[in-house]
Amino acid sequence: MNFSTGQKLIAQKEFGKALNVFLNLKDQNDDIYFYLGLIYFELNNFNKSIHYYNKFLKKKPNSIIALYNLAFVKQSIGQIEMAKNIYLKLIEIDQNKIRPYYGLYTLNPNYLDQNKYEIILDIKNNYSHSPFEQGIINYLLSKNEKNNKNYSKEIEYLENSHNLIFNSKKQLNISSLFYYNQIIGQFFNKINFKNNENSNLIDNKFKPIFIIGLPRSGSTLIEAILSSSLDDMNSLGECHVINISILEQLGPKIYSKDFDIKKFKYEINLNIANKSILRRYKEFNIDKKKDNQIMIDKSLENFFNIETIINIFPRAKFIHTFRNSLDSIISIYQSMLAELSWAHSIEDILTYVDKYINILDYYKSKYPNVIMDVDLKEFTKNSNQISKDIYKFCGLNWNNDVLKFYKRNNLHSKTLSFAQIRNKVSKYDKSKYEPYFYILEKYKSKFKWLDIK
């Protein structure tokens, strides 16, 4: 095992295996500490992540990428002021690097004043950047136009941003869209499970709760409320374990040169999937000796994988968070969801939402007792009762402090909602996205559920 092996394992999201490689290489190279910081962050061990980033920064105190990553760890665990100071330090080191401005914006949009927006415009006009960084520049400039209520200019910047970000990893994004649109989106109800008679398949140590749905639907809020239980709980966030394990089996078939979709059969070897999934879950600081361990997986795309999950975890529960579909679409388009291939054009978002609606309808009909709908708007109006209902559905013990989740010292989130969950549940703003509904008008005939009034 060597340095390049560890890097390849990280690229493959094999963080547990990569950790073993870099721990064995520790003290041989200062860069090892950087990768240990990265790996521990991915595995939600934030204290160790901070420890190794700091150890790396002692050797290379002005490393832009290490400082940026450290700031992101800090903001994920709610150390907002520390994160802010790191972003400001990065701007002092080089005010023409765009990512620290984006970091400040994610902490608090008010941290970008008009002077900083003028600097960002100057960066756009006078400096060369990668397509991804150009995407960030256009994204931030869209927010300035939004502040000025210049909605058409905002949408223009957003469109440029999404195109640049999509094309920065074009082939990967095209492959991902193919998987969602042509494979799992078409074959979700035609899965052939192999080796499902194995009596040793089920790992009864786990009582998993899956939060599913669309981004920006209140999923991080529900995760924070669930993880505030007094029950022994491990919340893994958006770990994507199920999808990664499924793609281990499907990827070599669907991405081969001679792939023929007309001959394709969606087959999952449950024995192999079971081993892969459990191995990945157990990398997240889970005590392997405990029985009936409650685990939260907030990988929202798992609505595609409900059938597979139930075959591996018969005790699984699914919390489906949702909001008005029009609000969801606009909110997704206005967000920086760079890692989601389908989130970079209105038509791709609508296509994904269309599949999401059809697939959820199918599974709610087939498995009505394991899927609970949670409407974000209704939750903000009656959070006390609905939180009790969620706890009852999941077999958890509700307590009066559940809705005081924002006071927890151990609250963490890697999503764009990390700041929102550090405040009380706020009232749903039903008119927030109405100025943007006009951009959906031309799709009404294609998507019948698109109800624009």
Protein Blocks (a to p, Z undefined) as FASTA:
>chain_A
ZZklmmmmmmnopaklmmmmmmmmgokamklmmmmmmmmmmnopaklmmmmmmmmmmmmm
mlmklmmmmmmmmmmnopamlmmmmmmmmmmmommbfklmmmmmmmomklpcfklmmmmm
mmmmmpccdfklmmmmmmmmmmmmmmnopaklmmmmmmmmmmmmmmmmmmlmmmmmmmmm
mmmmmmmmmcccehklbmklpcckbccdddeddehiopmmmmmmmmmpfbdcddebjnol
mmmmmmmmmmmmmmpfklcfklpccdddfklmmmmmmmmmmmnopafkbghiacddfbfk
lmmmmmmmmmmmmmbccddddddfklmmmmmmmpccfklmklmbfklmmmmmmmmmmmmm
mmmmmmmmlcccddfklmmmmmmlmmmmmmmmnopacdfklmmmmmpmkbccfbfklmmm
mcccddddfklmmmmmmmmmmmmmmmmmlccZZ
